[in-house]
Amino acid sequence: MSTEPEQTSETPEGLMQAAAGRIAEQDSRLAELEAERDDFRDRWMRSEAEMANVRSRAKREVEETRQYAVQKFARDVVEAAENLRRGLDSLPAPKPDEAAIVTKMREGFEGIERSFVSLLERNGIVKNDPTGALFDANLHQAMAEQPSNDHPPGTVLQAWSQGWTLNGRLLRPAMVVVAKAGDAATTATAAASPAPPPRSGLDTTV
């Protein structure tokens, strides 16, 4: 029976191979852990971004609800302001010999209107006069067209009612009369003929 010691892998070469194998296993495990860490961090960052978006959206919705919850009431108030203006427009034009009581009444109603409009503006309800501006379908409602040789087509010649906004959002569009191209023949005839006397109304074509 041989007494020579049995050969084992505990040779320098075997030990180095075993150590290299364990290092490779550790490196592989470390790479897996780093990948898991990066995945968890990515999920956490996406979750945080989603939560920030939810908070921002909720805050914006609350703010919009607060600003526009009074929209129906604002429309009714605007209608009252328009009726006040119509009443003022229906008064006779000032005359040098008119009664003092009529002058004071007109000035009083005009002061009430100014205070009323100022009160609305302080609460975000703003009146916009579109006269002279280009027609904008987002802000204006065309009620009629009128030929004009003095204004570019699409110009608002007259506002039957003013436009109103609530905190920058359209509350009620302005009802307007819009210029369209005048007739060339009419233009030539008008240039050669004396101007007709002014008329009280608009000759409009719907």
GIBELRA-V771210 format. One record per residue. SS is DSSP state (H for helix, E for strand, - for the rest). PHI is phi in whole degrees, 0 to 359 (NA if undefined). NEAR is the number of other ideal C-beta (glycine too) atoms within 12 Angstrom. Layout:
ss;phi;near
SS;PHI;NEAR
SS;PHI;NEAR
//
This chain:
ss;phi;near
-;NA;3
-;283;6
-;259;5
-;289;6
-;300;7
-;294;8
-;290;9
-;236;10
-;275;14
-;277;13
-;263;11
H;307;10
H;293;12
H;294;14
H;297;14
H;294;14
H;295;15
H;296;17
H;297;15
H;297;14
H;296;15
H;295;14
H;296;14
H;296;14
H;297;14
H;296;14
H;298;14
H;296;14
H;294;14
H;298;14
H;297;14
H;296;14
H;295;14
H;295;14
H;295;14
H;297;14
H;301;14
H;296;14
H;294;14
H;297;14
H;296;14
H;296;14
H;296;14
H;297;14
H;294;14
H;295;14
H;296;14
H;297;14
H;296;14
H;295;14
H;295;14
H;296;14
H;295;14
H;297;14
H;296;14
H;295;14
H;294;14
H;296;14
H;296;14
H;295;15
H;294;15
H;296;14
H;294;14
H;294;17
H;298;14
H;296;14
H;286;21
H;251;24
-;295;16
-;265;21
H;299;24
H;296;14
H;298;17
H;298;28
H;298;22
H;294;18
H;294;27
H;298;36
H;298;21
H;296;22
H;297;32
H;295;29
H;295;18
H;297;27
H;294;27
H;298;17
H;297;17
H;295;25
H;293;18
H;280;12
-;291;21
-;297;13
-;297;13
-;301;17
-;232;12
-;299;8
-;257;8
-;287;16
-;295;13
H;299;13
H;296;10
H;292;17
H;299;19
H;294;14
H;295;19
H;297;24
H;297;18
H;295;17
H;294;23
H;295;21
H;295;16
H;298;20
H;297;27
H;300;19
H;294;16
H;295;25
H;295;28
H;296;16
H;297;18
H;296;32
H;298;21
H;295;12
-;253;20
-;85;24
E;259;36
E;240;26
E;266;31
E;232;29
-;268;21
-;273;33
-;304;23
-;91;19
-;273;23
E;285;21
-;299;32
-;231;20
-;298;16
-;281;14
-;238;27
E;237;33
E;240;24
E;285;30
E;260;23
E;197;24
E;241;26
E;224;29
E;300;26
E;211;27
-;260;21
-;255;15
-;227;24
-;298;18
-;305;19
-;94;24
E;282;29
E;283;38
E;274;33
E;207;29
E;249;34
E;290;27
E;213;29
-;281;34
E;274;32
E;226;38
E;234;29
E;241;29
-;52;24
-;86;15
E;261;21
E;300;25
E;261;35
E;208;30
-;288;28
E;283;34
E;266;23
E;229;36
E;255;33
E;248;38
E;285;30
E;232;24
E;301;19
-;283;24
-;285;14
H;299;12
H;295;12
H;296;17
H;297;16
H;295;12
H;295;15
H;294;18
H;290;13
H;271;10
-;250;10
-;296;8
-;293;10
-;290;10
-;295;6
-;297;8
-;252;10
-;282;7
-;247;10
-;263;22
-;272;18
-;252;21
E;236;17
-;283;12
//
